[in-house]
Amino acid sequence: MLRVSLAALVVAAVATPARADKYDDAHRQLSDLDARVANLASGFKDTPAVDPNVADRRVLDAEMLYNLKNYNEAATILLDVIERYPDSRAYDDALVLLGESLYQNRDFNSARHYFEMAVKRNTGSRKEQTALGRLVEIALRTNDYQGVEGYLARLERIPPDQLEPAVPYVRGKYLFFRGKEDEALGIFSSIPPQSPYYLQSRYFVGTIQVKKKDLASAVMSFDAVLRVQPRNDGDKDVQDLARMAIGRIHYERGQFDKAKEAYASVPRQSKYFADAMYEATWNAIKAKDYVSAYRSLDLMLLQNPDTAQAPELRLLRGNLHLRLANFYLASESFSNARDEFEPIYRELQSTLQKSQSDAHYFDSLIGKGMEKFDITVFMPVSAVKFLRDDPNVARVLVLADDLGSLQRDLKDSEQTVGRLEHAVAGEGKVGIFPDLAAVRVKSTEVLNQLVGMRRQFTNQIRSLIGNQLSGEDRAALDQIGTERASVESQLSDLPMSADAQRKRERGVKGMLANIDGLASELNVDIQGMDAELVAIEQYYIRSKADQKIQPDQLQRPVAELRGELEALRQQLDLARNEIAEAGREFGAAGAAAENERSSTVHLAELMKRELEIYQRARDRASPSQQRELDVIFGVLTRADAVQGRLFDLDSRVDAAAERRLTGIKDRIVAEKGELATVSTKLGGVLTESQNVGGGMVTAMLGKVTDRFYDVVVQSDVGLVDVSWGLKDQKSQGLSKVINQQKLELKSVEDDFHSLLEEEK
């Protein structure tokens, strides 16, 4: 080092000011880089600093997702908080919000588990009241009342001024559904108008009064609900229910005009509009106002032509035409109903016969599509729209949906574990951990600047003594140069600062986002084509009487197109997963960045090998060249020292990443074991569900077949009634003519009676 320093002083004395400034700048830059490496090394910690607010922030994130109704994502975050931060101040909030997310997702058993965990902590907070109230709600929904009395007792011990508004309402509901109507009435009546549950409470008051046969008071209670300004959509729904309740009371009293007015007050936008029109139809029939009944029925079918009640309603429309003596319209209604529903009945009957000849027919069918269950596997497509609300069909769909959800969740978990395995086994391990990635980005900035400096001075050395190399050194240098050129071509846009790294990362991710946007557009196109297929099927069903092609001529190409769309959807999902994976690779210290860093290190090593060749040729240079070479060698020697300390830091970062990954790998192995256990259990559940589901489907299909048989038979009966009506109408017309003739003959006889008497 002394020799290098003396050489530097000599060169400083004889070199030009510009050249001296260049070397001074280089040393100042090296000092800065060395200080930055020292700061990084001193501030580096093998384990990340614990953020005391991380649990709070994650609960806030989950709350935002909950408000957006993304309950699954919210539950995922909250589960992580509960497992990782049990001692945090956000733990209690996370428990209740997790229970609420699961409750909104209708996973009542899981929700109950976390609400019970929340109330066991006995914090006395408002959140605890919420958990207790929800536990009562879950008991009402599941008919499992174990522990409810204890929950209510705890709620009763809370001072009235500290009660949440939901608490008395929930208590009243529990008492009502448990048959304690007098106690429930007292609680509902005590809920003040400013409570958010006031309208619901007044509706329950009216319902209890109806059960007590106090219809006059019930009408007043329901009318009070309608006099309050609604605050949200829930209040509007309660008011629509109150309107229907008033209509039912007037119907029971025989006050059909008032009932008609009540039903007509339900707005068309209401989700209860169809129910209101259905009840209004029967109210008009009871009042023998068949014109109004027909109008209500027609309006309901116009609003929802594919309602589950459509087959029976179309028969009712034909019967109303009969009552109105519109025989040709009645005949058309009954004929259309028979033409539409008889083929459905035939298909159902054929399927039922197959199931009767093969005891395991439905067992095999129902086990094929649990993950993406399609009721059309065992039900004609044309019948599905009329059956989804059927209780028997609903039970099968709930069973299939629950099992399908379990299969999908298990598959998603397996894919997640697979992606985690890929991430921990691949390049860019440092990029998995944000704190380590931040250090690596800054160290890469130092490394790139060191390599840039080395490039500059290595090229300067070549210009000084490149023509003084021996043949052997020149050959070795050319060999290194070929390899260096290949590496440098890969590093043509090497970023020299952290900002430049982040800018390039944003650019790459922006391009990936554009590609993902195109993928989203393709997904919309696929959904659009799927919707067009549905529209084609619906059009064919509605215009079947006018169609010249057979159903199988349409169903076969539609099924083929659906298969192609599903294949496209799978390819698109794969492409989007690859886009997401590419985004992770191009993240801070990701696989792409680590590969570039490896190339940069390799380039630095190649230039060090070049420097060794040049150092052997130093003695052949002139004295002035030797002095300048010594200064350059001094700069590069110092750069080597900085780079060595930088590599020491990198080794610490890599070692920290490996230690953390060891724990992650152990966790992945454990999770894979648990998933294998769950998969085995799920396989057993699926087998049992096939047996249960097959039995349910067999029973359901029998009832559905009987239903459509009745519709077909009633259509035929309606046509017979039309024929009798026409015959009766003609008979009555003929009777009128005969009677008229008799009257006319009698009148003639009376007129000529006196004349006939005289002739005698």
Number of C-alpha atoms within 10 A of each C-alpha: 9 7 10 17 13 14 19 23 14 15 21 19 11 12 16 10 10 9 13 17 13 11 18 14 12 18 17 12 16 22 15 13 22 20 13 17 23 16 11 17 19 10 9 16 14 15 12 12 8 7 7 11 11 14 24 18 12 18 24 18 15 26 23 13 18 20 11 10 14 16 21 17 14 27 24 13 20 28 14 15 23 20 10 12 17 15 11 16 13 20 21 21 20 31 29 26 27 30 29 25 27 21 21 16 15 13 15 20 14 13 26 23 13 21 25 19 16 25 23 10 10 11 12 11 12 12 19 23 26 21 25 26 24 24 28 24 21 21 19 17 12 10 10 11 16 10 11 19 12 11 19 19 10 15 20 14 9 13 8 11 6 10 16 17 18 16 19 23 23 24 21 24 23 22 16 20 12 12 11 13 22 15 13 26 22 12 19 26 14 14 21 13 12 9 14 16 20 21 29 22 29 26 23 25 23 28 23 19 20 17 11 12 11 13 20 12 14 26 22 14 22 25 19 16 26 19 9 13 11 15 9 9 10 13 20 17 17 20 25 24 20 29 24 27 24 25 28 23 20 21 22 13 12 14 15 23 14 17 26 25 15 22 26 18 15 23 12 15 8 15 12 16 20 21 15 28 25 20 22 28 26 19 27 22 18 14 17 13 16 21 16 18 25 22 16 24 24 18 16 22 20 10 13 13 17 15 17 17 16 18 21 17 19 21 23 20 21 29 26 22 22 22 16 15 15 16 23 16 18 25 23 15 22 28 18 17 23 23 15 20 18 18 16 22 23 15 16 23 19 13 20 21 11 13 18 13 9 11 13 14 17 26 22 14 15 24 18 14 15 23 18 14 17 15 18 11 13 17 18 17 15 17 21 16 14 16 20 16 14 13 11 17 19 14 17 20 20 11 18 25 17 15 21 19 16 17 19 15 13 17 15 12 15 16 12 12 17 13 13 15 15 11 19 19 12 12 17 24 21 27 25 21 17 13 17 25 21 16 21 24 20 17 23 25 20 24 25 19 19 22 21 16 17 22 15 11 20 20 12 14 21 15 10 18 19 17 10 16 19 14 9 10 18 16 12 14 22 13 11 15 15 11 14 20 12 11 17 15 9 13 15 8 10 19 17 17 17 16 13 14 21 15 13 16 17 15 12 16 19 13 13 17 15 12 15 18 13 12 17 14 12 15 16 12 12 18 14 12 15 17 12 12 16 13 12 13 18 13 11 16 15 11 11 15 11 8 11 7 10 9 13 9 9 13 13 11 11 17 12 11 15 16 12 12 16 14 12 15 16 12 12 18 14 12 15 18 13 12 18 15 14 17 20 19 21 20 22 25 29 23 22 18 22 21 14 18 19 12 16 22 17 15 22 22 14 17 21 17 15 21 20 11 18 24 16 12 17 20 12 13 17 12 11 13 17 20 23 22 24 21 23 21 20 20 21 22 15 17 24 16 13 23 22 12 16 23 16 14 21 18 12 17 22 17 14 19 22 16 13 17 18 13 11 15 16 11 12 17 14 12 15 16 12 12 17 14 12 14 16 12 12 17 13 12 13 20 15 13 21 24 18 17 23 23 17 19 25 21 13 19 21 15 13 21 20 15 15 23 19 14 22 25 14 18 28 17 13 22 24 14 18 25 15 14 17 17 12 12 14 12 13 12 12 12 12 12 12 12 12 12 12 12 12 12 12 13 12 11 13 11 11 11 12 10 11 10 8 7 6 5
